[in-house]
Amino acid sequence: MTITKKPSLVLTAAVALFLILAGCNGQKGSSPVSSTPASGETSSKPAQPAPSDPTPVATPAPTASPCDAAASPKRCFFSDPFTVSIVNVDHTLAAYHVIRLNIEVRNVGKASVITAYQVNTGKGVDNLGNGYAVKAVPTGIPTDYGTRTDPRLVLQPGEAHMTTFEAVGYRTPQEPTSFNYDMTLDELGSEKPNPVLREHAVYFRDLTPAMPGGK
């Protein structure tokens, strides 16, 4: 009768421990893993932005205005195709301040143009903040009332026309020395009923007529 001997548990455990120790020694002798990505792999670092172009961007030159060559550019306003120029400012001092502006409207465009004053758009205010009532109907220029337009004033290229506007203000203990004036000129169509094609807002600042304290 042959008796087969089973391996001892102590021997089995010793063999397992030996294999574990041999594996740890093998890992200690291996080279570290390189941090450089292999060929064909993509780096996780974000792409660096390209350096900005230090060359400054050229600023376009401002468009020249016909008022630049005027005798008094401050008293000239350009709204294509018009120049509106204050020729002189008269001042009458009685119970009220009466400011009278003699204004030249010139067509500086290359085609004829029809124009008229838009009623109730004239506004005046002096340097003390006092408002001036503007005469509803100026002298020498047709007036538009809403959709009722007046196409009588036709300016050919280069042609000018004179008109007069008046503004009236109360007397105050302190006399003003300058004032602002705004108004609107309509550009009208040539076909009846001559509709308003464009509204030209015109404004002047720091006008100094011959008035007490003025220059």
Residue frames as a rotation matrix with the C-alpha (Angstrom) as fourth column:
MET 1
0.589 0.808 0.000 0.00
0.808 -0.589 0.000 0.00
0.000 0.000 -1.000 0.00
THR 2
-0.469 -0.782 0.412 1.52
0.797 -0.575 -0.184 3.26
0.380 0.242 0.893 -1.21
ILE 3
0.362 0.559 -0.746 0.88
0.825 -0.565 -0.023 6.37
-0.434 -0.607 -0.666 0.86
THR 4
0.016 -0.294 0.956 0.93
0.736 -0.643 -0.210 9.75
0.676 0.707 0.206 -1.08
LYS 5
-0.287 -0.221 -0.932 2.25
0.881 -0.444 -0.166 12.59
-0.377 -0.868 0.322 1.04
LYS 6
0.680 0.564 0.469 0.51
0.680 -0.725 -0.114 15.97
0.275 0.396 -0.876 0.76
PRO 7
-0.270 -0.820 0.505 2.75
0.476 -0.569 -0.670 19.05
0.837 0.059 0.544 0.67
SER 8
-0.320 0.054 -0.946 3.05
0.934 -0.151 -0.325 20.84
-0.160 -0.987 -0.002 3.97
LEU 9
0.733 0.642 0.227 1.16
0.660 -0.751 -0.006 24.17
0.167 0.154 -0.974 4.43
VAL 10
0.570 -0.596 -0.566 4.30
0.126 -0.617 0.777 25.76
-0.812 -0.514 -0.276 5.82
LEU 11
-0.444 -0.776 0.449 6.19
0.552 0.158 0.819 24.92
-0.706 0.611 0.359 2.66
THR 12
0.040 0.558 0.829 3.47
0.980 -0.183 0.076 26.38
0.194 0.809 -0.554 0.44
ALA 13
0.908 0.320 -0.271 3.44
0.389 -0.885 0.257 29.65
-0.158 -0.338 -0.928 2.36
ALA 14
0.177 -0.932 -0.316 7.21
0.183 -0.284 0.941 29.92
-0.967 -0.225 0.121 2.17
VAL 15
-0.463 -0.309 0.831 7.18
0.835 0.164 0.526 29.53
-0.299 0.937 0.182 -1.60
ALA 16
0.468 0.734 0.492 4.49
0.835 -0.550 0.026 32.24
0.290 0.399 -0.870 -1.96
LEU 17
0.814 -0.212 -0.542 6.46
0.189 -0.785 0.590 34.67
-0.550 -0.583 -0.599 0.22
PHE 18
-0.228 -0.960 0.165 9.58
0.439 0.050 0.897 34.06
-0.869 0.277 0.410 -1.87
LEU 19
-0.243 0.195 0.950 7.76
0.966 -0.037 0.255 34.91
0.085 0.980 -0.179 -5.10
ILE 20
0.818 0.575 0.014 6.37
0.567 -0.811 0.149 38.16
0.097 -0.114 -0.989 -3.66
LEU 21
0.517 -0.698 -0.496 9.81
0.091 -0.532 0.842 39.32
-0.851 -0.480 -0.212 -2.52
ALA 22
-0.420 -0.682 0.598 11.34
0.672 0.209 0.710 38.50
-0.610 0.701 0.371 -5.88
GLY 23
0.198 0.582 0.789 8.69
0.938 -0.346 0.019 40.65
0.284 0.736 -0.615 -7.66
CYS 24
0.926 0.133 -0.354 9.36
0.274 -0.880 0.388 43.68
-0.260 -0.456 -0.851 -5.41
ASN 25
0.067 -0.982 -0.179 13.10
0.212 -0.161 0.964 43.52
-0.975 -0.102 0.197 -6.11
GLY 26
-0.344 -0.151 0.927 12.39
0.914 0.171 0.367 43.48
-0.214 0.974 0.079 -9.85
GLN 27
0.650 0.656 0.383 10.31
0.712 -0.703 -0.004 46.68
0.267 0.275 -0.924 -9.67
LYS 28
0.715 -0.440 -0.543 13.05
0.139 -0.672 0.727 48.54
-0.685 -0.596 -0.419 -7.72
GLY 29
-0.287 -0.941 0.182 15.56
0.361 0.070 0.930 47.89
-0.887 0.332 0.319 -10.47
SER 30
0.102 0.385 0.917 13.35
0.993 0.012 -0.116 49.07
-0.055 0.923 -0.382 -13.35
SER 31
-0.877 -0.439 0.197 13.76
0.467 -0.875 0.130 52.56
0.115 0.206 0.972 -14.88
PRO 32
-0.451 0.737 -0.503 11.21
0.179 -0.477 -0.860 55.32
-0.874 -0.478 0.083 -14.07
VAL 33
0.185 0.635 0.750 8.44
0.933 0.126 -0.337 56.08
-0.308 0.762 -0.569 -16.51
SER 34
-0.838 -0.522 0.157 9.27
0.542 -0.768 0.342 59.05
-0.058 0.372 0.927 -18.79
SER 35
-0.112 0.802 -0.587 6.98
0.373 -0.514 -0.773 62.10
-0.921 -0.306 -0.241 -18.63
THR 36
-0.650 -0.157 -0.744 7.68
-0.557 -0.567 0.607 62.92
-0.517 0.809 0.281 -22.29
PRO 37
0.436 0.881 0.184 4.71
-0.482 0.401 -0.779 61.92
-0.760 0.251 0.599 -24.46
ALA 38
-0.272 -0.487 0.830 5.46
0.385 0.735 0.558 59.19
-0.882 0.472 -0.012 -26.97
SER 39
-0.953 -0.119 -0.280 5.42
-0.204 -0.433 0.878 59.78
-0.226 0.894 0.388 -30.69
GLY 40
-0.625 0.780 -0.035 1.88
0.252 0.244 0.936 60.31
0.739 0.577 -0.349 -31.89
GLU 41
-0.047 0.614 -0.788 0.56
0.997 0.077 0.001 61.28
0.061 -0.785 -0.616 -28.43
THR 42
0.197 0.234 0.952 -0.79
0.288 -0.942 0.171 64.77
0.937 0.241 -0.253 -27.63
SER 43
-0.812 -0.530 -0.244 0.57
0.413 -0.228 -0.882 66.83
0.412 -0.817 0.404 -24.74
SER 44
0.105 0.892 -0.439 -1.92
0.979 -0.016 0.203 67.90
0.174 -0.451 -0.875 -22.10
LYS 45
-0.497 -0.346 -0.796 -0.34
0.543 -0.839 0.026 71.42
-0.676 -0.419 0.605 -21.87
PRO 46
0.633 0.773 -0.043 -2.50
0.469 -0.427 -0.773 74.18
-0.616 0.469 -0.633 -23.46
ALA 47
0.153 -0.549 0.822 -1.17
0.947 -0.156 -0.280 75.84
0.282 0.821 0.496 -26.61
GLN 48
-0.320 -0.355 -0.878 0.59
0.626 -0.775 0.086 79.15
-0.711 -0.522 0.471 -26.00
PRO 49
0.762 0.648 -0.020 -1.03
0.426 -0.524 -0.738 82.20
-0.488 0.553 -0.675 -27.73
ALA 50
0.128 -0.691 0.712 0.88
0.935 -0.156 -0.319 83.82
0.331 0.706 0.626 -30.56
PRO 51
-0.514 -0.364 -0.777 2.52
0.656 -0.750 -0.082 87.13
-0.553 -0.552 0.625 -29.63
SER 52
0.583 0.803 -0.124 0.36
0.574 -0.515 -0.637 90.15
-0.575 0.301 -0.761 -30.50
ASP 53
0.102 -0.497 0.862 1.37
0.909 -0.305 -0.283 92.39
0.403 0.813 0.421 -33.39
PRO 54
-0.170 -0.209 -0.963 2.94
0.771 -0.637 0.002 95.54
-0.614 -0.742 0.270 -31.90
THR 55
-0.874 -0.167 0.457 2.23
0.451 -0.630 0.633 97.54
0.182 0.759 0.625 -35.09
PRO 56
-0.583 0.698 -0.414 -0.42
0.041 -0.484 -0.874 100.22
-0.811 -0.527 0.253 -34.26
VAL 57
-0.103 0.666 0.738 -3.59
0.958 0.267 -0.107 100.30
-0.268 0.696 -0.666 -36.35
ALA 58
-0.928 -0.270 0.257 -3.77
0.349 -0.872 0.343 103.38
0.131 0.408 0.904 -38.54
THR 59
-0.229 0.855 -0.466 -6.60
0.526 -0.294 -0.798 105.77
-0.819 -0.428 -0.383 -37.59
PRO 60
-0.030 0.245 0.969 -8.52
0.985 -0.160 0.071 107.12
0.173 0.956 -0.236 -40.61
ALA 61
-0.936 -0.351 -0.027 -8.11
0.352 -0.932 -0.090 110.82
0.007 -0.094 0.996 -41.18
PRO 62
-0.230 0.900 -0.369 -11.19
0.439 -0.243 -0.865 112.93
-0.869 -0.361 -0.339 -40.30
THR 63
0.005 0.339 0.941 -13.28
0.997 -0.077 0.022 114.11
0.080 0.938 -0.338 -43.23
ALA 64
-0.915 -0.385 -0.117 -12.65
0.388 -0.922 0.002 117.73
-0.109 -0.044 0.993 -44.10
SER 65
0.130 0.974 -0.188 -15.57
0.874 -0.202 -0.441 120.13
-0.468 -0.107 -0.877 -43.68
PRO 66
0.078 -0.047 0.996 -16.23
0.739 -0.668 -0.090 123.19
0.669 0.743 -0.017 -45.84
CYS 67
0.937 0.319 0.146 -16.50
0.133 -0.707 0.694 125.12
0.324 -0.631 -0.705 -42.56
ASP 68
0.440 -0.843 -0.308 -12.79
0.800 0.213 0.561 124.50
-0.408 -0.493 0.769 -41.89
ALA 69
-0.524 -0.658 0.541 -11.96
0.842 -0.494 0.215 127.22
0.126 0.568 0.813 -44.42
ALA 70
0.501 0.791 0.352 -14.63
0.683 -0.611 0.401 129.66
0.532 0.040 -0.846 -43.17
ALA 71
-0.099 -0.510 0.855 -13.62
-0.144 -0.842 -0.519 133.05
0.985 -0.174 0.010 -41.76
SER 72
-0.403 0.037 0.914 -15.16
-0.913 -0.079 -0.400 131.98
0.058 -0.996 0.066 -38.42
PRO 73
-0.648 0.121 -0.752 -15.49
-0.148 0.948 0.280 128.16
0.747 0.293 -0.596 -38.22
LYS 74
-0.932 0.301 -0.203 -17.22
0.273 0.215 -0.938 128.50
-0.238 -0.929 -0.283 -34.84
ARG 75
-0.301 0.849 -0.433 -20.08
-0.422 -0.526 -0.738 130.33
-0.855 -0.040 0.517 -36.58
CYS 76
-0.244 0.187 -0.952 -20.34
-0.938 0.202 0.281 127.84
0.244 0.961 0.126 -39.45
PHE 77
-0.129 0.287 0.949 -22.26
-0.462 0.829 -0.314 124.56
-0.877 -0.479 0.026 -39.38
PHE 78
-0.574 -0.136 -0.808 -22.00
-0.808 0.257 0.531 121.88
0.136 0.957 -0.257 -42.08
SER 79
-0.179 0.535 0.826 -24.69
-0.157 0.813 -0.561 119.32
-0.971 -0.230 -0.061 -42.81
ASP 80
-0.927 -0.374 0.029 -24.23
-0.037 0.168 0.985 117.90
-0.374 0.912 -0.170 -46.28
PRO 81
0.006 -0.660 0.751 -25.08
0.970 -0.180 -0.166 119.49
0.245 0.729 0.639 -48.69
PHE 82
0.763 0.383 0.522 -25.50
0.287 -0.923 0.257 122.74
0.580 -0.047 -0.814 -46.70
THR 83
-0.623 -0.674 -0.396 -23.27
0.717 -0.290 -0.634 125.14
0.313 -0.679 0.664 -44.86
VAL 84
0.609 0.780 0.143 -25.19
0.578 -0.560 0.594 127.39
0.543 -0.279 -0.792 -42.46
SER 85
-0.449 -0.885 -0.125 -23.14
0.810 -0.344 -0.475 130.41
0.377 -0.314 0.871 -41.43
ILE 86
0.584 0.541 -0.605 -23.94
0.748 -0.648 0.144 133.25
-0.314 -0.537 -0.783 -39.02
VAL 87
0.143 -0.492 0.859 -22.90
0.686 -0.576 -0.444 136.44
0.713 0.653 0.255 -40.81
ASN 88
-0.768 -0.374 0.520 -23.60
-0.131 -0.703 -0.699 138.70
0.627 -0.605 0.491 -37.85
VAL 89
-0.158 0.682 -0.714 -25.59
0.910 0.381 0.162 138.83
0.382 -0.625 -0.681 -34.61
ASP 90
-0.481 0.103 0.870 -27.44
-0.142 -0.989 0.038 142.00
0.865 -0.106 0.491 -33.59
HIS 91
-0.445 0.316 -0.838 -28.68
0.868 0.382 -0.317 142.68
0.220 -0.868 -0.444 -30.08
THR 92
-0.273 0.460 0.845 -31.39
-0.136 -0.888 0.439 145.08
0.952 0.005 0.305 -28.98
LEU 93
-0.672 -0.007 -0.740 -31.85
0.699 0.324 -0.638 145.76
0.245 -0.946 -0.213 -25.28
ALA 94
-0.454 0.629 0.632 -35.17
-0.462 -0.772 0.437 147.27
0.762 -0.094 0.641 -24.15
ALA 95
0.270 0.608 0.747 -37.87
-0.962 0.199 0.186 145.61
-0.036 -0.769 0.639 -22.05
TYR 96
0.893 -0.003 0.449 -36.54
0.002 1.000 0.004 142.33
-0.449 -0.003 0.893 -23.49
HIS 97
-0.341 -0.939 -0.045 -33.38
-0.321 0.071 0.944 140.94
-0.884 0.337 -0.326 -24.98
VAL 98
0.848 0.529 -0.040 -33.87
-0.204 0.256 -0.945 140.65
-0.489 0.809 0.325 -28.75
ILE 99
-0.274 -0.937 0.218 -31.22
-0.169 0.270 0.948 138.63
-0.947 0.223 -0.232 -30.54
ARG 100
0.788 0.493 -0.370 -31.27
-0.409 -0.031 -0.912 138.87
-0.461 0.870 0.178 -34.35
LEU 101
-0.127 -0.829 0.544 -29.21
0.048 0.543 0.838 136.36
-0.991 0.133 -0.030 -36.33
ASN 102
0.533 0.176 -0.828 -28.44
-0.788 -0.253 -0.561 136.99
-0.308 0.951 0.004 -40.00
ILE 103
0.018 -0.417 0.909 -27.72
-0.151 0.897 0.414 133.57
-0.988 -0.145 -0.047 -41.46
GLU 104
-0.063 -0.127 -0.990 -26.42
-0.995 -0.071 0.072 132.43
-0.080 0.989 -0.122 -44.83
VAL 105
0.375 0.207 0.904 -27.53
-0.132 0.977 -0.170 129.03
-0.918 -0.055 0.393 -46.17
ARG 106
-0.032 -0.499 -0.866 -25.26
-0.968 -0.200 0.151 127.76
-0.249 0.843 -0.476 -48.97
ASN 107
0.931 0.288 0.223 -25.54
-0.198 0.914 -0.354 124.69
-0.306 0.285 0.908 -51.16
VAL 108
0.024 -0.993 -0.118 -22.04
-0.887 -0.075 0.456 123.16
-0.462 0.094 -0.882 -51.28
GLY 109
0.101 0.092 0.991 -23.24
0.114 0.988 -0.103 120.00
-0.988 0.123 0.089 -53.04
LYS 110
-0.874 -0.486 -0.029 -23.12
-0.024 -0.017 1.000 119.09
-0.486 0.874 0.004 -56.73
ALA 111
-0.566 0.766 0.304 -26.88
0.696 0.248 0.674 119.10
0.441 0.593 -0.674 -57.35
SER 112
-0.474 0.496 0.727 -29.70
-0.411 -0.855 0.316 121.57
0.779 -0.149 0.610 -56.79
VAL 113
-0.714 0.224 -0.663 -31.48
0.645 0.578 -0.500 121.29
0.272 -0.785 -0.557 -53.44
ILE 114
0.008 0.809 0.588 -34.79
-0.027 -0.587 0.809 122.55
1.000 -0.023 0.017 -52.01
THR 115
-0.679 -0.301 -0.670 -34.85
0.632 0.225 -0.742 123.70
0.374 -0.927 0.038 -48.41
ALA 116
0.170 0.726 0.666 -37.17
-0.113 -0.657 0.745 125.31
0.979 -0.202 -0.029 -45.86
TYR 117
-0.762 -0.364 0.536 -37.20
-0.523 -0.142 -0.840 126.08
0.382 -0.921 -0.082 -42.13
GLN 118
-0.351 0.627 -0.695 -39.10
0.517 0.749 0.415 123.56
0.781 -0.214 -0.587 -39.96
VAL 119
0.114 0.489 0.865 -41.51
-0.346 -0.796 0.496 125.58
0.931 -0.356 0.079 -37.82
ASN 120
0.796 0.285 0.534 -41.04
-0.548 -0.037 0.836 125.71
0.258 -0.958 0.127 -34.02
THR 121
0.713 -0.607 -0.350 -37.59
0.619 0.780 -0.092 124.10
0.329 -0.151 0.932 -34.10
GLY 122
-0.011 -0.731 0.682 -35.69
0.034 -0.682 -0.730 127.30
0.999 0.016 0.032 -33.26
LYS 123
0.819 0.200 -0.537 -34.42
0.518 0.143 0.843 127.30
0.246 -0.969 0.014 -29.66
GLY 124
0.064 -0.807 0.587 -32.20
-0.039 -0.590 -0.806 129.75
0.997 0.029 -0.069 -27.84
VAL 125
0.872 0.109 -0.477 -30.65
0.464 0.130 0.876 129.71
0.158 -0.985 0.063 -24.36
ASP 126
0.558 -0.699 0.447 -28.03
-0.481 -0.712 -0.512 132.03
0.676 0.071 -0.733 -22.84
ASN 127
-0.314 -0.832 -0.458 -25.07
-0.014 0.486 -0.874 131.20
0.949 -0.268 -0.164 -20.60
LEU 128
-0.742 0.129 0.658 -27.21
-0.666 -0.248 -0.703 131.88
0.073 -0.960 0.270 -17.51
GLY 129
-0.903 0.396 0.169 -29.71
0.365 0.912 -0.188 129.18
-0.228 -0.108 -0.968 -18.49
ASN 130
-0.248 0.848 -0.469 -32.46
-0.252 -0.524 -0.814 131.60
-0.935 -0.084 0.343 -19.61
GLY 131
-0.316 0.227 0.921 -34.57
0.795 0.594 0.126 130.41
-0.518 0.772 -0.368 -22.53
TYR 132
-0.718 0.067 -0.693 -35.44
-0.350 -0.895 0.277 132.57
-0.601 0.441 0.666 -25.54
ALA 133
0.282 0.866 0.412 -38.68
0.266 0.343 -0.901 132.49
-0.922 0.364 -0.133 -27.52
VAL 134
-0.794 -0.600 0.096 -37.92
0.202 -0.111 0.973 132.21
-0.573 0.792 0.209 -31.23
LYS 135
-0.230 0.695 -0.681 -40.05
-0.768 -0.559 -0.311 133.96
-0.597 0.452 0.663 -33.81
ALA 136
0.219 0.408 0.887 -42.14
0.043 0.904 -0.426 131.26
-0.975 0.132 0.180 -35.53
VAL 137
0.793 0.102 0.600 -41.74
0.592 0.098 -0.800 132.66
-0.140 0.990 0.017 -39.05
PRO 138
-0.115 -0.900 -0.420 -38.21
0.514 -0.416 0.750 133.84
-0.850 -0.130 0.510 -39.90
THR 139
0.608 0.258 -0.751 -37.53
-0.375 -0.740 -0.558 136.36
-0.700 0.621 -0.353 -42.64
GLY 140
0.088 -0.601 -0.794 -36.30
-0.977 -0.206 0.047 135.30
-0.192 0.772 -0.606 -46.05
ILE 141
-0.913 -0.365 -0.183 -36.87
-0.395 0.902 0.174 131.52
0.102 0.231 -0.968 -45.94
PRO 142
-0.040 0.938 -0.344 -39.98
-0.551 0.267 0.791 129.38
0.834 0.221 0.506 -46.55
THR 143
-0.571 -0.062 0.819 -41.48
-0.806 0.234 -0.544 127.53
-0.158 -0.970 -0.183 -43.57
ASP 144
-0.545 0.368 -0.753 -42.71
-0.107 0.861 0.498 123.94
0.831 0.352 -0.430 -43.29
TYR 145
-0.268 0.545 0.794 -45.70
-0.961 -0.090 -0.262 123.12
-0.072 -0.834 0.548 -41.06
GLY 146
0.104 0.293 0.950 -45.77
-0.348 0.906 -0.242 119.36
-0.932 -0.306 0.196 -40.55
THR 147
-0.148 -0.099 0.984 -46.65
0.716 0.676 0.176 117.77
-0.683 0.730 -0.030 -43.90
ARG 148
0.898 0.417 0.144 -47.36
0.410 -0.670 -0.619 121.20
-0.161 0.615 -0.772 -45.43
THR 149
-0.046 -0.997 -0.069 -44.05
0.740 -0.081 0.668 121.97
-0.671 -0.020 0.741 -47.11
ASP 150
0.844 0.219 -0.491 -43.01
-0.085 -0.848 -0.523 125.07
-0.530 0.483 -0.697 -49.05
PRO 151
0.345 -0.737 0.581 -40.63
0.777 0.572 0.264 124.26
-0.527 0.360 0.770 -51.95
ARG 152
0.982 0.164 0.091 -40.02
0.186 -0.780 -0.597 127.83
-0.027 0.604 -0.797 -53.16
LEU 153
0.529 -0.846 -0.070 -36.36
-0.756 -0.507 0.415 128.06
-0.386 -0.166 -0.907 -52.11
VAL 154
0.918 -0.299 0.261 -34.24
0.385 0.831 -0.402 126.13
-0.096 0.469 0.878 -54.63
LEU 155
0.504 -0.829 -0.242 -30.47
-0.566 -0.529 0.632 126.49
-0.652 -0.182 -0.736 -54.28
GLN 156
0.893 -0.312 -0.324 -28.22
-0.162 0.449 -0.879 125.60
0.420 0.837 0.351 -57.20
PRO 157
0.532 -0.761 -0.371 -24.72
0.843 0.520 0.140 124.22
0.086 -0.387 0.918 -56.54
GLY 158
-0.542 -0.839 0.042 -22.64
0.810 -0.535 -0.239 126.98
0.223 -0.096 0.970 -54.94
GLU 159
-0.186 0.553 0.812 -25.63
0.102 -0.811 0.575 129.30
0.977 0.190 0.094 -54.47
ALA 160
-0.820 -0.103 -0.562 -26.26
0.567 -0.020 -0.824 131.04
0.074 -0.994 0.075 -51.12
HIS 161
0.032 0.886 0.463 -29.34
0.343 -0.445 0.827 132.63
0.939 0.132 -0.318 -49.57
MET 162
-0.905 -0.353 0.235 -29.66
-0.045 -0.471 -0.881 135.04
0.422 -0.808 0.411 -46.63
THR 163
0.180 0.958 -0.222 -32.30
0.364 0.145 0.920 134.71
0.914 -0.247 -0.323 -43.91
THR 164
-0.594 -0.330 0.734 -32.93
-0.459 -0.610 -0.646 136.30
0.661 -0.720 0.211 -40.49
PHE 165
0.050 0.555 -0.830 -34.00
0.598 0.649 0.470 134.63
0.800 -0.521 -0.299 -37.25
GLU 166
-0.225 -0.050 0.973 -35.06
-0.560 -0.811 -0.171 136.40
0.798 -0.583 0.154 -34.04
ALA 167
-0.108 0.155 -0.982 -35.00
0.705 0.709 0.034 135.19
0.701 -0.689 -0.186 -30.43
VAL 168
0.047 0.258 0.965 -36.54
-0.411 -0.875 0.255 137.15
0.910 -0.408 0.065 -27.53
GLY 169
-0.168 -0.153 -0.974 -35.67
0.726 0.649 -0.227 136.73
0.667 -0.745 0.002 -23.83
TYR 170
0.846 0.527 -0.086 -36.61
0.416 -0.549 0.725 138.42
0.335 -0.649 -0.683 -20.55
ARG 171
0.139 -0.759 0.636 -34.33
-0.435 -0.624 -0.649 140.93
0.889 -0.187 -0.417 -18.87
THR 172
0.638 -0.028 -0.770 -32.53
0.600 0.645 0.474 139.51
0.483 -0.764 0.428 -15.83
PRO 173
0.940 -0.297 -0.167 -30.54
-0.078 -0.664 0.744 141.17
-0.332 -0.686 -0.647 -13.01
GLN 174
-0.070 -0.992 0.108 -27.38
-0.093 0.114 0.989 139.66
-0.993 0.059 -0.100 -14.45
GLU 175
0.507 0.237 -0.829 -26.75
-0.784 -0.274 -0.557 140.26
-0.359 0.932 0.047 -18.14
PRO 176
0.743 -0.232 0.628 -25.83
0.316 0.948 -0.024 137.24
-0.590 0.216 0.778 -20.27
THR 177
0.059 -0.814 -0.577 -22.63
-0.564 -0.504 0.653 137.20
-0.823 0.287 -0.490 -22.29
SER 178
-0.831 -0.296 -0.472 -23.24
-0.557 0.434 0.708 134.36
-0.004 0.851 -0.525 -24.76
PHE 179
0.122 0.895 0.430 -25.93
-0.687 0.389 -0.614 132.00
-0.717 -0.220 0.662 -25.94
ASN 180
-0.839 -0.262 0.477 -26.65
0.080 0.808 0.584 128.84
-0.539 0.528 -0.657 -27.96
TYR 181
-0.057 0.838 -0.543 -29.02
-0.835 -0.338 -0.434 128.56
-0.547 0.429 0.719 -30.88
ASP 182
-0.782 -0.090 0.617 -30.56
0.151 0.933 0.327 125.45
-0.605 0.349 -0.716 -32.50
MET 183
0.079 0.855 -0.513 -32.90
-0.780 -0.268 -0.566 124.99
-0.621 0.444 0.645 -35.47
THR 184
-0.264 -0.092 0.960 -33.82
0.339 0.923 0.182 122.47
-0.903 0.373 -0.213 -38.18
LEU 185
-0.283 0.136 -0.949 -33.77
-0.852 -0.490 0.183 122.89
-0.440 0.861 0.255 -41.95
ASP 186
0.385 0.495 0.779 -35.77
-0.005 0.845 -0.535 120.51
-0.923 0.201 0.328 -44.12
GLU 187
-0.775 -0.502 -0.384 -34.42
-0.450 0.012 0.893 119.11
-0.443 0.865 -0.235 -47.38
LEU 188
0.150 0.985 0.090 -37.41
-0.461 0.151 -0.875 118.61
-0.875 0.090 0.476 -49.68
GLY 189
-0.331 -0.140 0.933 -38.09
0.615 0.718 0.326 116.34
-0.716 0.682 -0.152 -52.65
SER 190
-0.898 -0.104 -0.427 -38.53
-0.218 -0.738 0.639 117.87
-0.382 0.667 0.640 -56.07
GLU 191
-0.721 0.686 -0.100 -41.73
0.228 0.372 0.900 115.98
0.654 0.626 -0.424 -56.89
LYS 192
-0.336 0.698 0.632 -45.08
-0.834 -0.532 0.144 117.16
0.437 -0.479 0.761 -55.51
PRO 193
0.829 0.509 0.231 -46.16
0.296 -0.750 0.592 117.15
0.475 -0.422 -0.772 -52.72
ASN 194
0.122 -0.888 0.443 -42.45
-0.313 -0.458 -0.832 117.85
0.942 -0.037 -0.334 -52.02
PRO 195
0.895 0.243 -0.375 -42.02
0.226 0.477 0.849 115.54
0.385 -0.845 0.371 -49.02
VAL 196
0.565 -0.733 0.379 -39.28
-0.815 -0.425 0.394 116.03
-0.128 -0.531 -0.837 -46.43
LEU 197
0.620 -0.437 -0.651 -36.36
-0.120 0.768 -0.630 113.85
0.775 0.468 0.423 -47.52
ARG 198
-0.091 -0.737 -0.670 -34.07
0.818 0.328 -0.472 114.73
0.567 -0.591 0.573 -44.62
GLU 199
0.940 0.329 0.092 -34.08
0.197 -0.742 0.641 116.91
0.279 -0.584 -0.762 -41.53
HIS 200
-0.018 -0.993 0.119 -30.86
0.513 -0.111 -0.851 118.86
0.858 0.046 0.511 -40.93
ALA 201
0.810 0.216 -0.545 -30.39
0.586 -0.291 0.756 119.70
0.004 -0.932 -0.363 -37.23
VAL 202
0.081 -0.748 0.659 -28.28
0.391 -0.584 -0.711 122.87
0.917 0.316 0.245 -37.02
TYR 203
0.855 0.192 -0.481 -26.77
0.516 -0.232 0.824 124.16
0.047 -0.954 -0.297 -33.78
PHE 204
0.132 -0.779 0.613 -24.39
0.080 -0.608 -0.790 126.92
0.988 0.153 -0.018 -32.72
ARG 205
0.564 -0.023 -0.826 -22.61
0.799 0.266 0.539 127.18
0.207 -0.964 0.169 -29.38
ASP 206
0.074 -0.563 -0.823 -21.22
0.776 -0.486 0.402 130.10
-0.626 -0.669 0.401 -27.33
LEU 207
0.066 0.040 0.997 -22.28
0.806 -0.591 -0.030 132.89
0.588 0.806 -0.071 -29.67
THR 208
-0.243 -0.228 -0.943 -21.21
0.805 -0.590 -0.064 136.31
-0.542 -0.774 0.327 -28.38
PRO 209
0.297 0.417 0.859 -23.25
0.826 -0.564 -0.011 139.11
0.480 0.713 -0.512 -29.90
ALA 210
-0.708 -0.483 0.515 -22.66
0.218 -0.843 -0.491 142.79
0.671 -0.235 0.703 -29.15
MET 211
0.505 0.861 -0.055 -24.55
0.223 -0.070 0.972 142.75
0.833 -0.504 -0.228 -25.85
PRO 212
0.543 -0.319 0.777 -23.71
-0.759 -0.582 0.291 144.01
0.360 -0.748 -0.558 -22.38
GLY 213
0.321 -0.529 0.786 -20.68
-0.609 0.520 0.599 142.01
-0.725 -0.671 -0.155 -21.23
GLY 214
0.884 0.043 0.466 -20.30
0.279 0.751 -0.599 140.40
-0.375 0.659 0.651 -24.64
LYS 215
-0.117 -0.991 -0.061 -17.15
0.297 -0.094 0.950 140.25
-0.948 0.093 0.306 -26.68
